Each structure stands twice: as structure tokens, then as C-alpha cells.
């Protein structure tokens, strides 16, 4: 059952603007997408849902699951990981781990993220799930949970496989989830070089040197996939994520990504609707230690609005839809509702609203009482 709450947007829109957005520049890539991180709003795209080979962009999911294992304490940063023969002999880019040389999870993360080491990916997959095959099952399960509709993984590295694919939209959503869910680990993606086993390798993301506002995310390349890059830039209150897939060269993927990011920041104005941790509503919770949970956004909710004519405050309306019944446990960050935005009575976008706090499960008597409550409600 869906409950709807009509909310007044907390806006001062004298500077907000709407019009036909400036068309994006030509982008030399097979598929591409520009995404507003804060509002989940696509600003420009081409073939964004086409299934293509993601190459080493796959490693974002490998990192996501590794960060999840760290948070749940199934791994620790200083934990020493054994190096299997499979990891040691991994094809493609490597950080050069060896079976007789101890390596920690922290070192493997840097080797995977900065050096794009396939050997690091396999070692982490084995540490998390026991084998790369088991890890791939978890990768696909997590892809489903995140709503990645055109993604399937066959390995933890991104090595070519005809059954291994993703789309530009899915990869943007994956990058968005990684930045949102693991802010404590995301800074690794801005590291410009890393040394392991007396071998120093630079980060392949050239935008880290070209644009100081870029702090990630990941490159990818195979002969069949071409040169790919997911880039993220934060300028003022806004963060944008660009995805370019299948460009002809290392230089092209950097320049096309920068072109898209500049377009997003120059052709759109930033308007903040809600502050981070502002409670849009208190939603009813059943079988929890508390009967309600605060719902809102963990980051400032900032929209990218195309430059043009000024609109009035009354032109923007928001509606909160909560799916009920909402059952405990509810974890901070869990999606609990959807905010629907209309402009001049036309749909503009739908945005996930999350729990701002954790509500544990109630005791046996509390759960029993709420079971009775649910019968009547």
C-alpha cells in the first residue's frame, strides 16, 4: 500500500531557472551519460541503456562489496590476505602481489582502485566470498538490489566475457551508490599513484591532474570495449558523475568526460531543496523499538535546473510516497519512500528518500502488539 503526503518545498526560487536546456556537446563515445549525483537526475545521455562491455569499470562493484565486508567486519584493513595461484597469475593489469609476500586488505584496495590490479580483485574476492565464483554471485545479487537493470557480471575484474555487460546508466548508478554509501573509502579514488612491491604505478584517471574538482572514479580499457571512464566532480554544492564508454583513446576518454562535466556545471543552475538530514516526514514503523522513523536525504538535496526564465515558488510541487507497512529493522540509509517532483504541473523526477536513523526490532511483546495493530490498519 502506498501512502501519499503532499509537502511544501522549502525553496527560495528567485534564482532558479527553467527553459529548454542547452543541448549537450557532441561526445565521441559509443554510449555516455551525465548524472546529477544528489538528485539522481540524468542531464544528458546517449545509448545510456545499451548493454556494453564495462572492462575495468567492473571493479566498482568489486570495491562496493569489499567496502561492505569492511563495514560488517567480515574484513579489516590490516587483515593479511593469502595470495592464491589464481590471483598471482591474473591476466591484464596487476599490482604484482606474490604468494610468499604478505599483503593486507588496505594494500589490495589501493592496488585495485589506483593501479587497477586484476590480481588484487581476485585476492579480495577470495577473501570476501571464498572464491571468485562465489563473489560473482554476490556481485549480481547486489546489482539487483541497487536496481541495475542492464548489468550482469561474470568475473570480479572486467576481463572480456560475452555474458559480462553493463550500461552507462547502471554504471553511473553504481558509482553514485559507492560515493553515497562509503564516503570513508571514496577518497582512495583521488590517489594519483601507489607503490607496492617497489613498483609505482599512476592512477589512469588523467582528470585527477587536469581538473582539481575531479576526485574519481575509474577507468577501463580492453581492445573490444575501447577506452572508458567514470568521472566525478564536485563544484560548490553539486556533484556530477559522467560515464563515457567506447572512446577511441586514453586522451579521448579524459577530454570527452571533461566536456560533459563542464556542460553540466555551465548549462544548469544548482538549487538546493532540502538540507542533509532534514526530516521531510516521520513515517510509521511497525514492530520496531520506535513507532516512527525520520525520512529525508543523507546529503543536501540539490537539483540541476537548466538556465533560462525565472519561475515562481508555486511552480514546484513535491509529493512524498511511502510504501506501507514499513517493518523494522530499518537501517539508516534504507530507502523508505519516494519524492516526486513536478514543475508547472509536469513530472520532473522521482528521487529516493531514506531513513535518517536506525530503528531496531522491538521485543516479542512489542512485535505481537504491532501485529494486532496491522490487522486494523
Secondary structure, DSSP 8 states (H G I E B T S, - for coil): -EEEEEE-----GGG-EESS--------SSEEEEEETTTTEEEEEESTT--B--GGGGHHHHHHHHHHHHHTTSS-TT-EE---HHHHT--SS-----TTS-EEHHHHHHHHHTS--HHHHHHHHHHHHSSHHHHHHHHHHHHHHTT-TT-B-S-SS----TT-BB-HHHHHHHHHHHHHH-HHHHGGGG--EEEETTEEEE-S-THHHH-TTEEEEEEEEETTTEEEEEEEEEETTEEEEEEEEEESSHHHHHHHHHHHHHHHHHHEEEEEEE-TT--SEEEE-BSBSSSEEEEE-SS-EEEEEESSEE--GGGEEEEEEEES--BS-B-TT-EEEEEEEEETTEEEEEEEEEESS-B-B--HHHHHHHHHHHHH-
